[in-house]
Amino acid sequence: MSFYAGTVAALGMVRWLIWQYAARSHRLVDKNLDEKFIAQIGRRALISPAIFALSIGIAFFDPMPAMLSWWLVAAVVMVN
């Protein structure tokens, strides 16, 4: 379970890094995109890796709450 959570967290960080590279100085995104929108997308990309990384610590105590914490990704993304 920790391996899965670590993999998802790592892939989420890679996704965030790719977005940062693409959006910096509007390299690979539309020049008309608002800076606030670009920053919002970057913050949203960090939600999943953060929750999955935290679930690794929770899993050392009890795996079930760790797996249930993954549902926070959907909840936070829908609210955000």
N, C-alpha and C positions, 0 to 999 in steps of 0.2 A: 504494500500500500504506500509506503514512504517512497519507494522507487517511482511509482506512478505519479504521486504528487510532485516529486522533485523534477520529473520529466516535464510535466505540464507547466510548472513554475519556470523552468529553464526555457522552454519554448515560448512562453509568454514574454520573458525578458528579451529573447531574440526578436520577437515581433515588435516590441517597444523600440529596440535598437534600430531595426529597419525603418520604423516610422520616423524616428529622430533623424536618421540619415536622409530620408526622402524629403522631410519637411523643412529641414534647416536651410535657410535662405531660399526657400521655395525651389529647391533643386528639382524634385520630381513630382511636385504637386502644382496645381493651378496657381498662378501668380495672384489671382483675386481672392484666394482663401484668406479669411480673417485669421489673424494671429491668435485670437481667443479660441476660435474653433480648432485650430491646430493644437493648441495647448490642451484643450478638452479631450481631444482624441488621444493624445499622449497619456493623460491621466487615466482615461478609461482603459487603456492598454495595460496599465500597471495593476488594475484591480485583481484580475485573475492570478497573476504570479504571486501577489502579496497574500491572497487568501490560501492558495495552495501551499505556499511556503510556511504559513502559520499552521496549517493542518499537519505538517510533518511533526512539529513540536507537540501538538495535541495527540498525535497518534502514539507517541511514546507512553502516554498515560492510558488512553483508551481509543482503539481504532474507530469505533462506531461514531462518536461525536466528530472525529476528524473527517470521516466521509460525509457526514451530514453537513459539516461546515462548507462543503463544496457548493451547496445550494445557495450560499450567500452570494456567490458570483452572479447568479441570475437575479437575485433580489436587488443587489446593489446596482447592477447595470440597468435594471428597469427603473429604479428610482433616479439614477443619475442621468 
